[in-house]
Amino acid sequence: MKTALFDLQNLLRDRFPEAMAMSQDVRRFEVVQPMLQAGKMVEVTGMDSSLLLHRFMKEQACALIDAADALEPGGLDASTLRHLLWVRCQKATEAIRAADLLLRDGNLRTVLIDLRLRPVRELFALPSSVWHRLRLLAERGGAAVAVFSPCQVVACAAGRWSAPQTSPLTLAA
Amino acid sequence: MFAAWWLPRFVLQALRVLSRERAAVLEAQALKAEDARLLCVSETAEREGVQAGMTSSQAQARCPRLRLLYRDEKAEQELQQRLLMAAESWTPDYEATQPGLCVLDLSRRRMNEPWQDLGMLMHRDATALATEVRIGLADKADLAVLAAHVADPVRVIRDGKEALRELPMTVLCRNPELLNLLHLWGVRTLGQFTALPRAEIARRLGAEGLALHDLARGGKERLLRLVRPIQLFREESELESPIECVEPLMHLLRGMLGRLCARLAEAWRVAGRLLLALRFDDRSTHERDLRIAEPTRDEAVLGRVLETALEGVKASAPIVFVSLEIVPVRAAASQAGLFDQGLRDPNRFAETLSALEALLGKGRVGRAELLPSRRVDAFRVVNFLEAPAPSLDHTPGGPPLQRFRPPRPARLVWQDWRPVALHVDRETKPLISASGPWFLSGEWWDTQQAWQHEIWDAATDDGALYRLVREHEAWRVEGRYG
């Protein structure tokens, strides 16, 4: 049993070296500036990450998959609004399906998934395979994917940053 | 060889006024009826001294029994259409030169009869559509037009110079001021006009004079501006057996697409938009206007667009009528939107957007456009593939807000005129600080749309910052900053 677990940890370390390394020392982006990486999926945890989300939305050919329909368009400048594809979802499953469609399409260079206002139990109910599938699609298509979540839900993220944690009001599942 | 068909006094003929009647047509309505000028005068009225350009009062002074009429543009269009249809029965190459005048190119027609006889045959054919038709035949288009003006009812001009010499200037020019000027110079016939030095005509009369000079000499060899019918790329089918599923509908639509794309290829066009219309057994309809991101006539691509558009369609009755129309565009002018140039495969992207819309619903996928209002959520979501509209002068300010849609009803506990606790969804959060109130209102001029908000920003003990709004005495949490 212990051997199998040890083998599994080594396998995960080989496949996802950065994620396994950062699980020991979660970086805070007050110190290190998070960056999008083409063909990779990164995760930003914590509720107070809107400034980073807005910065990522300035990328050209960008889609925001808004799992809680929470975007405030008045908070964005005109150039961001012009090139941002806004996908307004009501459930986490809709957001995953939308991400799947956009990553398979391959036309957009940046896909941002905002799950912060979804209930945590709804996010944990998602099978981990969905993240692996999205990661593979991002690798094949060369898109940069960033998942903004209230807590860590993407096990296979190539990079992870965290914002200060609070206990916010979230939407009912 | 060219033939010109001319309907003299076209405006009067459209009103079915006979030449023996004393009638005239007025120009557009003047402020006073007596100031309205005559546009067209019948032959009998002309013999009594009434001329085009006179005011109605002047005309009636000369001819008291003159009947004054107004133009009927619809009747003129119908008469012109009948004229062109009659011309098309003789040759597919014809020009709609002006209302009441068309020129036929008979160069591809085998001439089995003398020109005069051909003209008489044409005249017999054309009198079915108007009371007076004049036919002119010549080996140049402009010469044929001149011949038609002096035909009675058919005139053939072979030797242009000789035949035109004695023709009056009124055949060539309808401008009364120019005619008066030429009369003052002693120029009354085309022969006298062509005898004038060309350079002096250019100096005194300008480009108009030079054009008349060319016409007076028989005109130049010119190509006709041929009339080509507008081709409609549309197929429709009334179904004897109603369709209930998507598969047979797609099978039918693919067949239509195949035929329409073949016609597009013949016309050197590509599909810019697809217009799909379905009618159901319960008389309801479903219509879609699908823009093709990168215009194409690839059947497979267009088929996928249709298939994606039909994904979310649900109906309670079977389909009894299907119509598919393609709006063609030129392949060279295919890229319209600025953003289209950044996409690898615009057509595939359009399909993806349609699939997203089918998944999430209308208005849930696209580009956000701000509306000119301070109201909450004053924006609309537009089609991402359409070119963005000019943006409003907008400078975002303040910390970013995550909106709760819909806002969460809340109840506040107050102390010393400040909120100290927030009750929402059976959860109570103590407030460690609160800023406000700020008041915002708008559309006060409309009793239905007027709104007023009292806004507070409140921080909870766990570090979250919320926006609280009161409207109509009810509090709600509108969003969270951060």
Interface residues (C-beta under 8 A of the other chain):
Chain A: M47 D48 S49 S50 L51 L53 H54 Q60 A61 A68 D69 A70 L71 E72 P73 G74 G75 L76 D77 A78 L81 R82 H83 L84 L85 W86 V87 R88 C89 Q90 E94 R97 A98 L101 L102 R104 D105 G106 N107 R116 L117 P164 T166 S167 P168 L169 L171 A172
Chain B: F339 G342 L343 R344 D345 P346 R348 F349 T352 A355 L356 L359 L360 R364 V365 G366 R367 A368 E369 L370 A378 F379 V381 F384 P388 S391 L392 H394 T395 P396 G398 P399 P400 L401 Q402 R403 F404 R405 R408 V424 D425 E427 K429 D462 G463 A464 Y466 V477 G479 R480 Y481 G482
